[in-house]
Amino acid sequence: MMLVGALIVLAAATFIGFEASRSLRERPRELRQLQTALQALEAEIMFGTTPLQEASDKLAGQLNSPVSLLFSEFSRRLEEQGETTAEAWQRSADGVQAAGALTREDTSILVEFGQTLGRFGRSEQQKQIRLALTRLSQAEASAREMCSRYERMAKSLGFLGGLLVIIALV
């Protein structure tokens, strides 16, 4: 019975370590996907006449989760018309943080960008998108560095933490 309990503790701790590792691995991918999405949004704003709600809905269909959730939720909130553009964007950004591997700092980049969304003309909006892209690119570089530095450690710590708990209980 004790052996079964020890194996369950070890498996759970190892799983936690692997989940932390997965999160470290997913964050750069999600940041890259956000950059691609903002570039597509920039193209829609600069060269298209598509309303923001329709452009967001279109982007949601082209992206993978959880970034697609940002744009589908934003589109839905704009369609309901109960919130300002900035409020709809902020609530949508909060949702993507909860569903993915993005950090609070990553979400703050999105929220700050959302404060400018739809408030300026095309050229000024393009500058704001470029600023957000630059900041997301810097965050991606940092995330890649963290991933290469800590991914293996997270897996090992999960396993070793489980062993430590087993030893402490025995």
Backbone as a printed PyTorch tensor [residue, N CA C, xyz], in Angstrom:
tensor([[[  0.8250,  -1.1960,   0.0000],
         [  0.0000,   0.0000,   0.0000],
         [  0.8700,   1.2610,   0.0000]],

        [[  1.9430,   1.1980,   0.8030],
         [  2.8460,   2.3390,   0.8910],
         [  3.5470,   2.5770,  -0.4490]],

        [[  3.8740,   1.4810,  -1.1310],
         [  4.5390,   1.5850,  -2.4280],
         [  3.6230,   2.2550,  -3.4520]],

        [[  2.3580,   1.9060,  -3.4480],
         [  1.3930,   2.5160,  -4.3650],
         [  1.2710,   4.0130,  -4.0900]],

        [[  1.1980,   4.3800,  -2.8300],
         [  1.1320,   5.8000,  -2.4660],
         [  2.3750,   6.5540,  -2.9080]],

        [[  3.5320,   5.9230,  -2.7260],
         [  4.7890,   6.5540,  -3.1460],
         [  4.8160,   6.7540,  -4.6560]],

        [[  4.3440,   5.7650,  -5.3970],
         [  4.3080,   5.8860,  -6.8570],
         [  3.3440,   6.9840,  -7.3050]],

        [[  2.2310,   7.1050,  -6.6290],
         [  1.2640,   8.1580,  -6.9670],
         [  1.8640,   9.5340,  -6.7010]],

        [[  2.5310,   9.6930,  -5.5640],
         [  3.1760,  10.9750,  -5.2400],
         [  4.2480,  11.2970,  -6.2730]],

        [[  5.0650,  10.3000,  -6.6180],
         [  6.1300,  10.5110,  -7.5980],
         [  5.5510,  10.8700,  -8.9680]],

        [[  4.5050,  10.1690,  -9.3750],
         [  3.8780,  10.4530, -10.6680],
         [  3.2740,  11.8530, -10.6920]],

        [[  2.6150,  12.2440,  -9.6090],
         [  2.0000,  13.5770,  -9.5540],
         [  3.0560,  14.6730,  -9.5970]],

        [[  4.1250,  14.5080,  -8.8410],
         [  5.1830,  15.5210,  -8.8300],
         [  5.8790,  15.5960, -10.1840]],

        [[  6.1010,  14.4540, -10.8070],
         [  6.7180,  14.4370, -12.1340],
         [  5.8040,  15.1150, -13.1460]],

        [[  4.5210,  14.8570, -13.0540],
         [  3.5530,  15.5020, -13.9420],
         [  3.6020,  17.0220, -13.7850]],

        [[  3.6800,  17.4980, -12.5520],
         [  3.7610,  18.9420, -12.3030],
         [  5.0110,  19.5200, -12.9540]],

        [[  6.1300,  18.8230, -12.8390],
         [  7.3670,  19.2740, -13.4730],
         [  7.2520,  19.3240, -14.9870]],

        [[  6.6250,  18.3170, -15.5760],
         [  6.4560,  18.2910, -17.0260],
         [  5.4900,  19.3790, -17.4930]],

        [[  4.4690,  19.6760, -16.6940],
         [  3.5440,  20.7680, -17.0400],
         [  4.2470,  22.1220, -16.9940]],

        [[  5.1020,  22.3230, -15.9930],
         [  5.8720,  23.5680, -15.9170],
         [  6.7960,  23.6780, -17.1200]],

        [[  7.3820,  22.5750, -17.5150],
         [  8.2530,  22.5430, -18.6860],
         [  7.4680,  22.8670, -19.9600]],

        [[  6.2740,  22.3060, -20.0670],
         [  5.4350,  22.5640, -21.2440],
         [  5.0810,  24.0440, -21.3350]],

        [[  4.7720,  24.6350, -20.2130],
         [  4.4350,  26.0560, -20.1840],
         [  5.6160,  26.9050, -20.6540]],

        [[  6.8090,  26.5510, -20.2090],
         [  8.0080,  27.2720, -20.6580],
         [  8.2050,  27.1240, -22.1640]],

        [[  7.8840,  25.9560, -22.7040],
         [  8.0450,  25.6780, -24.1300],
         [  6.9730,  26.3640, -24.9750]],

        [[  5.7550,  26.4670, -24.4390],
         [  4.6380,  27.0350, -25.1970],
         [  4.6720,  28.5620, -25.2720]],

        [[  5.2120,  29.2130, -24.2660],
         [  5.1770,  30.6780, -24.2110],
         [  5.8170,  31.3300, -25.4420]],

        [[  7.0270,  30.9330, -25.8690],
         [  7.5880,  31.5660, -27.0740],
         [  6.7210,  31.3450, -28.3220]],

        [[  6.1190,  30.1610, -28.4180],
         [  5.2590,  29.8740, -29.5750],
         [  4.0330,  30.7850, -29.5790]],

        [[  3.4350,  30.9720, -28.4120],
         [  2.2620,  31.8400, -28.3170],
         [  2.6240,  33.2980, -28.6020]],

        [[  3.7840,  33.7310, -28.1330],
         [  4.2210,  35.1060, -28.4110],
         [  4.4730,  35.2980, -29.9030]],

        [[  5.0470,  34.2980, -30.5590],
         [  5.2790,  34.3690, -32.0070],
         [  3.9430,  34.4250, -32.7310]],

        [[  2.9920,  33.6470, -32.2940],
         [  1.6770,  33.6390, -32.9290],
         [  0.9660,  34.9790, -32.7310]],

        [[  1.1340,  35.5900, -31.5780],
         [  0.5640,  36.9220, -31.3440],
         [  1.1660,  37.9480, -32.2960]],

        [[  2.4620,  37.8370, -32.5260],
         [  3.1070,  38.7600, -33.4570],
         [  2.5460,  38.5880, -34.8660]],

        [[  2.3820,  37.3520, -35.2770],
         [  1.8020,  37.0780, -36.5960],
         [  0.3870,  37.6440, -36.6840]],

        [[ -0.3780,  37.4830, -35.6220],
         [ -1.7530,  37.9890, -35.6010],
         [ -1.7850,  39.5120, -35.6880]],

        [[ -0.8980,  40.1840, -34.9540],
         [ -0.8730,  41.6490, -35.0060],
         [ -0.4010,  42.1510, -36.3660]],

        [[  0.4920,  41.4110, -37.0160],
         [  0.9030,  41.7870, -38.3690],
         [ -0.2680,  41.6630, -39.3390]],

        [[ -1.0540,  40.6120, -39.1840],
         [ -2.2400,  40.4490, -40.0310],
         [ -3.2590,  41.5460, -39.7380]],

        [[ -3.4160,  41.9050, -38.4680],
         [ -4.3250,  42.9900, -38.0960],
         [ -3.8450,  44.3100, -38.6930]],

        [[ -2.5410,  44.5140, -38.6730],
         [ -1.9660,  45.7200, -39.2750],
         [ -2.2940,  45.7860, -40.7660]],

        [[ -2.1590,  44.6660, -41.4560],
         [ -2.4770,  44.6300, -42.8830],
         [ -3.9470,  44.9470, -43.1210]],

        [[ -4.8210,  44.4140, -42.2860],
         [ -6.2540,  44.6990, -42.4170],
         [ -6.5380,  46.1850, -42.2070]],

        [[ -5.8700,  46.7810, -41.2300],
         [ -6.0960,  48.1960, -40.9340],
         [ -5.5380,  49.0780, -42.0400]],

        [[ -4.3470,  48.7480, -42.5250],
         [ -3.6760,  49.6090, -43.4980],
         [ -4.2510,  49.4590, -44.9060]],

        [[ -4.5890,  48.2480, -45.2990],
         [ -4.9470,  48.0180, -46.6940],
         [ -6.3900,  47.5900, -46.9050]],

        [[ -7.0560,  47.2150, -45.8480],
         [ -8.4360,  46.7680, -45.9840],
         [ -9.3950,  47.7890, -45.4190]],

        [[-10.6350,  47.5590, -45.6790],
         [-11.6750,  48.4250, -45.1180],
         [-12.5900,  47.6100, -44.2040]],

        [[-12.0560,  46.4860, -43.7410],
         [-12.8240,  45.5880, -42.8900],
         [-12.9830,  46.1900, -41.5010]],

        [[-14.1870,  46.2020, -40.9570],
         [-14.3630,  46.6650, -39.5700],
         [-13.5700,  45.7840, -38.6010]],

        [[-13.2090,  46.3560, -37.4760],
         [-12.3770,  45.6770, -36.4840],
         [-13.0080,  44.3730, -36.0060]],

        [[-14.3040,  44.3660, -35.8210],
         [-14.9900,  43.1570, -35.3540],
         [-14.8540,  42.0340, -36.3760]],

        [[-15.0540,  42.3450, -37.6500],
         [-14.9490,  41.3250, -38.6990],
         [-13.5120,  40.8650, -38.8820]],

        [[-12.5700,  41.7960, -38.8190],
         [-11.1570,  41.4370, -38.9480],
         [-10.7380,  40.5080, -37.8120]],

        [[-11.2140,  40.7880, -36.6100],
         [-10.8890,  39.9400, -35.4570],
         [-11.4890,  38.5500, -35.6130]],

        [[-12.7040,  38.4900, -36.0950],
         [-13.3610,  37.2060, -36.3100],
         [-12.6110,  36.3920, -37.3610]],

        [[-12.1680,  37.0570, -38.4100],
         [-11.4090,  36.4050, -39.4750],
         [-10.0830,  35.8670, -38.9300]],

        [[ -9.4010,  36.6840, -38.1330],
         [ -8.1340,  36.2500, -37.5390],
         [ -8.3350,  35.0570, -36.6120]],

        [[ -9.4100,  35.0630, -35.8520],
         [ -9.6850,  33.9590, -34.9250],
         [ -9.7720,  32.6320, -35.6660]],

        [[-10.3170,  32.6670, -36.8680],
         [-10.4310,  31.4490, -37.6600],
         [ -9.1180,  30.9720, -38.2420]],

        [[ -8.1310,  31.8570, -38.3150],
         [ -6.8450,  31.5090, -38.9160],
         [ -5.8000,  31.0860, -37.8910]],

        [[ -6.0550,  31.3420, -36.6210],
         [ -5.0500,  31.1160, -35.5850],
         [ -5.3480,  29.8690, -34.7660]],

        [[ -4.3350,  29.4360, -34.0380],
         [ -4.4880,  28.3040, -33.1220],
         [ -4.8020,  28.8120, -31.7230]],

        [[ -5.3800,  27.9360, -30.9350],
         [ -5.6750,  28.2710, -29.5480],
         [ -4.3560,  28.3560, -28.7740]],

        [[ -4.2150,  29.1940, -27.8170],
         [ -5.1670,  30.0820, -27.1770],
         [ -5.2350,  31.4700, -27.8020]],

        [[ -4.3430,  31.7660, -28.7690],
         [ -4.3480,  33.1060, -29.3630],
         [ -5.6380,  33.3460, -30.1370]],

        [[ -6.1810,  32.3020, -30.7500],
         [ -7.4530,  32.4630, -31.4580],
         [ -8.5610,  32.8820, -30.4960]],

        [[ -8.4540,  32.4420, -29.2430],
         [ -9.4510,  32.8310, -28.2340],
         [ -9.4620,  34.3360, -28.0070]],

        [[ -8.2900,  34.9540, -28.0590],
         [ -8.1970,  36.4040, -27.8870],
         [ -9.0560,  37.1110, -28.9250]],

        [[ -8.8880,  36.7260, -30.1820],
         [ -9.5960,  37.4170, -31.2510],
         [-11.0600,  37.0140, -31.3550]],

        [[-11.3810,  35.7620, -31.0640],
         [-12.8000,  35.3750, -31.1110],
         [-13.5720,  36.0360, -29.9710]],

        [[-12.9610,  36.0780, -28.7920],
         [-13.6130,  36.7320, -27.6490],
         [-13.7350,  38.2350, -27.8960]],

        [[-12.6960,  38.8360, -28.4490],
         [-12.7150,  40.2680, -28.7590],
         [-13.8070,  40.5750, -29.7790]],

        [[-13.9000,  39.7610, -30.8030],
         [-14.9300,  39.9420, -31.8270],
         [-16.3240,  39.8320, -31.2160]],

        [[-16.5070,  38.8300, -30.3640],
         [-17.8070,  38.6350, -29.7220],
         [-18.1610,  39.8250, -28.8380]],

        [[-17.2030,  40.3140, -28.0910],
         [-17.4530,  41.4520, -27.1980],
         [-17.7550,  42.7270, -27.9930]],

        [[-17.0860,  42.9060, -29.1230],
         [-17.3720,  44.0770, -29.9580],
         [-18.7740,  43.9980, -30.5470]],

        [[-19.1770,  42.7820, -30.8990],
         [-20.5000,  42.5860, -31.4920],
         [-21.6100,  42.8940, -30.4850]],

        [[-21.3650,  42.5820, -29.2240],
         [-22.3680,  42.8520, -28.1890],
         [-22.5250,  44.3430, -27.9170]],

        [[-21.5060,  45.1240, -28.1780],
         [-21.5170,  46.5870, -28.0750],
         [-21.8380,  47.1130, -26.6800]],

        [[-21.4960,  46.3740, -25.6530],
         [-21.7180,  46.8630, -24.3010],
         [-20.4590,  47.4350, -23.6790]],

        [[-19.3350,  47.2920, -24.3790],
         [-18.0490,  47.7180, -23.8400],
         [-17.3210,  48.5840, -24.8630]],

        [[-16.3730,  49.3580, -24.3720],
         [-15.5120,  50.0930, -25.2970],
         [-14.5440,  49.0950, -25.9300]],

        [[-13.8850,  49.5240, -26.9860],
         [-12.9040,  48.6710, -27.6490],
         [-11.8040,  48.2680, -26.6750]],

        [[-11.3180,  49.2310, -25.8930],
         [-10.2410,  48.9470, -24.9360],
         [-10.6890,  47.9480, -23.8680]],

        [[-11.9090,  48.0910, -23.3700],
         [-12.4140,  47.1610, -22.3530],
         [-12.5760,  45.7550, -22.9290]],

        [[-13.1120,  45.6830, -24.1330],
         [-13.2960,  44.3800, -24.7730],
         [-11.9520,  43.6970, -24.9960]],

        [[-10.9650,  44.4660, -25.4380],
         [ -9.6280,  43.9120, -25.6800],
         [ -9.0040,  43.4360, -24.3660]],

        [[ -9.1220,  44.2380, -23.3150],
         [ -8.5130,  43.8820, -22.0350],
         [ -9.1170,  42.5970, -21.4810]],

        [[-10.4090,  42.4810, -21.5050],
         [-11.0540,  41.2670, -20.9830],
         [-10.6800,  40.0450, -21.8240]],

        [[-10.5540,  40.2500, -23.1220],
         [-10.1500,  39.1560, -24.0020],
         [ -8.7080,  38.7480, -23.7260]],

        [[ -7.8390,  39.7280, -23.4970],
         [ -6.4280,  39.4440, -23.1920],
         [ -6.2970,  38.6980, -21.8720]],

        [[ -7.1080,  39.0620, -20.9010],
         [ -7.0840,  38.3500, -19.6170],
         [ -7.4760,  36.8820, -19.8060]],

        [[ -8.4150,  36.6480, -20.6910],
         [ -8.8460,  35.2770, -20.9650],
         [ -7.7730,  34.4430, -21.6250]],

        [[ -7.0050,  35.0520, -22.5210],
         [ -5.9530,  34.2970, -23.2050],
         [ -4.8130,  33.9790, -22.2410]],

        [[ -4.5880,  34.8310, -21.2610],
         [ -3.5530,  34.5360, -20.2660],
         [ -3.9590,  33.3150, -19.4500]],

        [[ -5.2190,  33.2520, -19.0710],
         [ -5.6940,  32.1270, -18.2640],
         [ -5.6620,  30.8170, -19.0480]],

        [[ -5.8670,  30.8830, -20.3600],
         [ -5.9560,  29.6730, -21.1680],
         [ -4.6110,  29.1970, -21.6970]],

        [[ -3.5940,  30.0500, -21.6410],
         [ -2.3240,  29.6830, -22.2500],
         [ -1.1430,  29.8240, -21.3140]],

        [[  0.0210,  30.0000, -21.9170],
         [  1.2770,  30.0630, -21.1650],
         [  1.7980,  31.4890, -21.0220]],

        [[  1.0140,  32.4700, -21.4410],
         [  1.4690,  33.8540, -21.3570],
         [  1.5310,  34.3160, -19.9060]],

        [[  2.4750,  35.2080, -19.6390],
         [  2.6370,  35.7530, -18.2930],
         [  1.8710,  37.0660, -18.1680]],

        [[  1.8540,  37.5940, -16.9620],
         [  1.2120,  38.8880, -16.7220],
         [  1.8880,  39.9940, -17.5380]],

        [[  3.2180,  39.9100, -17.6620],
         [  3.9560,  40.9080, -18.4390],
         [  3.5480,  40.8590, -19.9090]],

        [[  3.3700,  39.6540, -20.4400],
         [  2.9350,  39.5040, -21.8290],
         [  1.5480,  40.1120, -22.0130]],

        [[  0.6690,  39.8210, -21.0800],
         [ -0.6910,  40.3440, -21.1560],
         [ -0.7000,  41.8570, -21.0310]],

        [[  0.2060,  42.4080, -20.2290],
         [  0.2480,  43.8710, -20.0850],
         [  0.6340,  44.5380, -21.3990]],

        [[  1.4700,  43.8850, -22.2000],
         [  1.7990,  44.4160, -23.5290],
         [  0.5270,  44.4870, -24.3680]],

        [[ -0.2560,  43.4230, -24.3260],
         [ -1.5080,  43.3900, -25.0880],
         [ -2.5000,  44.4260, -24.5860]],

        [[ -2.6030,  44.5650, -23.2730],
         [ -3.5600,  45.5180, -22.6980],
         [ -3.1730,  46.9430, -23.0760]],

        [[ -1.8880,  47.2650, -22.9920],
         [ -1.4400,  48.6080, -23.3740],
         [ -1.7170,  48.8790, -24.8470]],

        [[ -1.5120,  47.8670, -25.6860],
         [ -1.8470,  48.0260, -27.1010],
         [ -3.3470,  48.2430, -27.2690]],

        [[ -4.1340,  47.4950, -26.5270],
         [ -5.5900,  47.6010, -26.6190],
         [ -6.1160,  48.9740, -26.2520]],

        [[ -5.3960,  49.7030, -25.3890],
         [ -5.8120,  51.0590, -25.0190],
         [ -5.7790,  51.9960, -26.2220]],

        [[ -4.9630,  51.6630, -27.2160],
         [ -4.8400,  52.5240, -28.4000],
         [ -5.6810,  52.0360, -29.5710]],

        [[ -6.1960,  50.8280, -29.4770],
         [ -6.8910,  50.2020, -30.6000],
         [ -8.1550,  50.9690, -30.9750]],

        [[ -8.2050,  51.3940, -32.2130],
         [ -9.3710,  52.0940, -32.7320],
         [ -9.4690,  53.5620, -32.3540]],

        [[ -8.4690,  54.0940, -31.6690],
         [ -8.5320,  55.4850, -31.2150],
         [ -7.8030,  56.4450, -32.1440]],

        [[ -7.0040,  55.9230, -33.0490],
         [ -6.1730,  56.7750, -33.8920],
         [ -6.4360,  56.4940, -35.3610]],

        [[ -5.8440,  57.3410, -36.1920],
         [ -5.8980,  57.1230, -37.6290],
         [ -5.0070,  55.9550, -38.0240]],

        [[ -5.0150,  55.6290, -39.2990],
         [ -4.2790,  54.4570, -39.7740],
         [ -2.7830,  54.5310, -39.4900]],

        [[ -2.1550,  55.6570, -39.7970],
         [ -0.6970,  55.7270, -39.6270],
         [ -0.3020,  55.6560, -38.1530]],

        [[ -1.0460,  56.3300, -37.2860],
         [ -0.7380,  56.2700, -35.8550],
         [ -1.0430,  54.8800, -35.3000]],

        [[ -2.1020,  54.2550, -35.7890],
         [ -2.4250,  52.8940, -35.3470],
         [ -1.3260,  51.9300, -35.7750]],

        [[ -0.7810,  52.1490, -36.9660],
         [  0.3200,  51.3120, -37.4320],
         [  1.5340,  51.4510, -36.5080]],

        [[  1.8100,  52.6640, -36.0660],
         [  2.9280,  52.8770, -35.1320],
         [  2.6930,  52.1300, -33.8270]],

        [[  1.4610,  52.1460, -33.3520],
         [  1.1380,  51.4450, -32.1100],
         [  1.2780,  49.9280, -32.2790]],

        [[  0.8810,  49.4240, -33.4350],
         [  1.0370,  47.9920, -33.7070],
         [  2.5140,  47.6380, -33.7660]],

        [[  3.3030,  48.4720, -34.4330],
         [  4.7520,  48.2220, -34.5210],
         [  5.4000,  48.2270, -33.1360]],

        [[  4.9670,  49.1450, -32.2840],
         [  5.4890,  49.1910, -30.9160],
         [  5.1500,  47.8980, -30.1680]],

        [[  3.9140,  47.4590, -30.2890],
         [  3.5070,  46.2080, -29.6380],
         [  4.2910,  45.0230, -30.2050]],

        [[  4.5180,  45.0200, -31.5210],
         [  5.2920,  43.9440, -32.1420],
         [  6.7180,  43.9080, -31.6080]],

        [[  7.3170,  45.0800, -31.4500],
         [  8.6800,  45.1580, -30.9110],
         [  8.7260,  44.6090, -29.4920]],

        [[  7.7730,  45.0160, -28.6880],
         [  7.7390,  44.5520, -27.2980],
         [  7.4630,  43.0460, -27.2180]],

        [[  6.5880,  42.5430, -28.0840],
         [  6.3240,  41.1020, -28.1010],
         [  7.5490,  40.3210, -28.5680]],

        [[  8.2850,  40.8860, -29.5080],
         [  9.5120,  40.2490, -29.9890],
         [ 10.5540,  40.1630, -28.8750]],

        [[ 10.6760,  41.2230, -28.0990],
         [ 11.5980,  41.2020, -26.9590],
         [ 11.1550,  40.1740, -25.9230]],

        [[  9.8670,  40.1090, -25.6760],
         [  9.3420,  39.1210, -24.7250],
         [  9.5820,  37.7050, -25.2360]],

        [[  9.4600,  37.5150, -26.5500],
         [  9.7040,  36.1930, -27.1240],
         [ 11.1650,  35.7870, -26.9480]],

        [[ 12.0900,  36.7190, -27.1930],
         [ 13.5140,  36.4150, -27.0100],
         [ 13.7960,  36.0250, -25.5600]],

        [[ 13.2000,  36.7510, -24.6400],
         [ 13.3640,  36.4400, -23.2200],
         [ 12.7660,  35.0710, -22.8930]],

        [[ 11.6120,  34.7730, -23.4660],
         [ 10.9480,  33.4900, -23.2190],
         [ 11.7680,  32.3330, -23.7800]],

        [[ 12.3720,  32.5290, -24.9400],
         [ 13.2190,  31.4780, -25.5190],
         [ 14.4290,  31.2020, -24.6260]],

        [[ 15.0020,  32.2770, -24.1080],
         [ 16.1440,  32.1180, -23.2080],
         [ 15.7330,  31.3710, -21.9400]],

        [[ 14.5990,  31.7520, -21.3750],
         [ 14.1090,  31.0660, -20.1700],
         [ 13.8280,  29.5940, -20.4500]],

        [[ 13.2750,  29.3150, -21.6120],
         [ 12.9560,  27.9380, -21.9760],
         [ 14.2320,  27.1060, -22.0600]],

        [[ 15.2340,  27.6310, -22.7590],
         [ 16.4700,  26.8630, -22.8980],
         [ 17.1770,  26.6950, -21.5600]],

        [[ 17.0070,  27.6470, -20.6820],
         [ 17.6890,  27.6130, -19.3930],
         [ 16.9630,  26.7300, -18.3700]],

        [[ 15.6290,  26.7660, -18.3550],
         [ 14.8880,  26.1520, -17.2530],
         [ 14.0210,  24.9500, -17.6130]],

        [[ 13.8750,  24.6150, -18.8890],
         [ 12.9610,  23.5360, -19.2600],
         [ 13.3720,  22.1970, -18.6400]],

        [[ 14.6200,  21.8130, -18.8120],
         [ 15.0790,  20.5410, -18.2380],
         [ 15.0450,  20.5700, -16.7160]],

        [[ 15.3720,  21.7450, -16.1580],
         [ 15.3780,  21.8660, -14.7070],
         [ 13.9710,  21.6450, -14.1350]],

        [[ 12.9540,  22.1650, -14.8070],
         [ 11.5790,  22.0020, -14.3210],
         [ 11.1890,  20.5280, -14.2810]],

        [[ 11.5600,  19.7870, -15.3270],
         [ 11.2630,  18.3540, -15.3420],
         [ 11.9770,  17.6400, -14.1970]],

        [[ 13.2510,  17.9550, -14.0490],
         [ 14.0440,  17.3040, -12.9980],
         [ 13.5320,  17.6500, -11.6080]],

        [[ 13.1870,  18.9170, -11.3990],
         [ 12.6980,  19.3270, -10.0840],
         [ 11.3740,  18.6600,  -9.7320]],

        [[ 10.5380,  18.4470, -10.7240],
         [  9.2870,  17.7430, -10.4600],
         [  9.5500,  16.3400,  -9.9480]],

        [[ 10.4120,  15.6260, -10.6460],
         [ 10.7480,  14.2590, -10.2440],
         [ 11.4500,  14.2430,  -8.8880]],

        [[ 12.4660,  15.1020,  -8.7350],
         [ 13.2280,  15.1300,  -7.4840],
         [ 12.3820,  15.6110,  -6.3040]],

        [[ 11.4640,  16.5420,  -6.5680],
         [ 10.5540,  16.9870,  -5.5100],
         [  9.6710,  15.8480,  -5.0390]],

        [[  9.2160,  15.0290,  -5.9780],
         [  8.4240,  13.8550,  -5.6180],
         [  9.2250,  12.8770,  -4.7730]],

        [[ 10.4880,  12.6550,  -5.1580],
         [ 11.3490,  11.7770,  -4.3610],
         [ 11.5550,  12.3310,  -2.9540]],

        [[ 11.7320,  13.6400,  -2.8600],
         [ 11.9320,  14.2710,  -1.5590],
         [ 10.7110,  14.0700,  -0.6560]],

        [[  9.5340,  14.2350,  -1.2210],
         [  8.3070,  14.0330,  -0.4420],
         [  8.2140,  12.5790,   0.0250]],

        [[  8.5410,  11.6520,  -0.8600],
         [  8.4860,  10.2290,  -0.4930],
         [  9.4660,   9.9350,   0.6440]],

        [[ 10.6830,  10.4530,   0.5230],
         [ 11.6940,  10.2230,   1.5620],
         [ 11.2430,  10.8390,   2.8840]],

        [[ 10.6680,  12.0380,   2.8030],
         [ 10.2160,  12.7090,   4.0250],
         [  9.0720,  11.9480,   4.7000]],

        [[  8.2320,  11.3080,   3.9200],
         [  7.0970,  10.5750,   4.4820],
         [  7.4740,   9.1870,   5.0020]],

        [[  8.5700,   8.6620,   4.4900],
         [  8.9890,   7.3130,   4.9050],
         [  9.7970,   7.3830,   6.1300]]])
